Amino acid sequence: MVDPAAQLICDADALQDGGKGVRFEIRQYGETAAAFVIRHGGVVYGYLNRCRHVPVELDWQEGRFFDGDGDYLICSMHGALYLPDSGLCVAGPCRGQSLQALAIREHDGRIYYLPHADGA
C-alpha cells in the first residue's frame, strides 16, 4: 500500500540501471523545486536536482544524470561526481557534501515520491 499523499512519478520500467533519469517537481519550503529519480544497482534513488557547489540542475540534457560509464551522477556545470546510491560527492569542488535525498518508493511497477517522509 502506498501513502495516499504519494506523488506518482513514473512506471518502474522507465528507469534502467545507469540510464536516463526521470525529472519531476516537488514542493519544498512553499516553492516548486526540480527533482529526479534514477536506478542504480536495481534500486531507485531520488534527489533534489541541485548541485551542492552551485545551485544549478545536474542533468546536461533532460534526464541525463549519469556519466558516460553510468557509474556516477555528474554535474553539467563543473563535473562534480556523486555516488548514485548515496548522493555523496566524491570528486569536484563540493567533495564530501551530498545531494539532498528524497523519499522514493517503488511499488506495484510504479515509482512514487513520498513528500511527508521528507518533511516537505
SVG drawing of the C-alpha trace seen along z (x, -y; Angstrom):
<svg xmlns="http://www.w3.org/2000/svg" viewBox="-5 -29 43 34">
<polyline fill="none" stroke="black" stroke-width="0.4" points="0.0,0.0 1.3,-3.4 0.7,-6.5 -2.4,-8.4 -0.2,-11.6 2.4,-9.9 3.1,-11.5 3.3,-9.1 6.5,-9.8 6.6,-7.2 6.3,-3.5 9.2,-1.4 10.3,-0.2 11.1,-3.9 14.3,-3.6 17.2,-1.4 20.4,-0.9 22.8,-3.8 20.3,-5.0 18.2,-8.1 16.5,-9.5 13.1,-10.9 12.6,-14.6 9.7,-15.7 8.7,-18.6 8.1,-18.8 7.0,-21.5 9.7,-22.4 9.5,-25.2 6.5,-26.5 8.2,-26.7 8.4,-24.4 11.8,-22.5 13.2,-20.3 13.9,-16.7 14.8,-13.4 14.9,-9.6 17.4,-7.2 18.0,-3.5 21.4,-2.1 22.2,1.5 18.5,2.3 17.4,-0.3 15.6,-3.6 17.0,-6.7 15.6,-10.3 17.3,-13.6 16.7,-17.3 18.1,-18.4 20.5,-20.8 24.3,-20.6 25.8,-21.2 28.5,-23.5 26.4,-25.9 22.6,-25.7 22.2,-24.5 20.4,-21.5 22.7,-18.5 21.4,-17.0 23.4,-18.0 20.4,-17.0 16.9,-16.3 17.2,-13.2 20.9,-12.6 22.4,-12.5 25.0,-9.7 28.5,-10.0 29.4,-8.1 30.0,-4.9 26.8,-5.0 28.8,-4.9 28.4,-8.4 25.9,-11.2 27.6,-14.2 27.0,-17.9 26.6,-19.5 28.2,-22.8 31.6,-21.7 31.7,-17.9 31.3,-17.1 30.8,-13.4 28.2,-12.0 27.7,-8.4 24.2,-7.3 23.3,-5.3 24.1,-8.0 24.4,-11.3 27.8,-11.8 30.2,-14.0 33.4,-12.1 35.1,-14.5 34.8,-18.2 34.5,-21.4 31.7,-20.0 33.6,-16.8 32.3,-15.4 28.8,-17.1 25.7,-15.1 22.8,-15.8 19.5,-16.1 17.9,-12.7 14.2,-12.3 11.9,-9.5 11.1,-7.3 9.2,-4.1 8.8,-1.5 5.5,0.4 3.5,2.5 5.5,1.4 5.4,-2.3 7.7,-4.9 6.4,-7.3 7.7,-10.3 6.6,-10.4 6.5,-14.1 5.6,-13.5 8.7,-11.3 10.9,-14.3 9.1,-16.8 8.1,-18.7"/>
</svg>
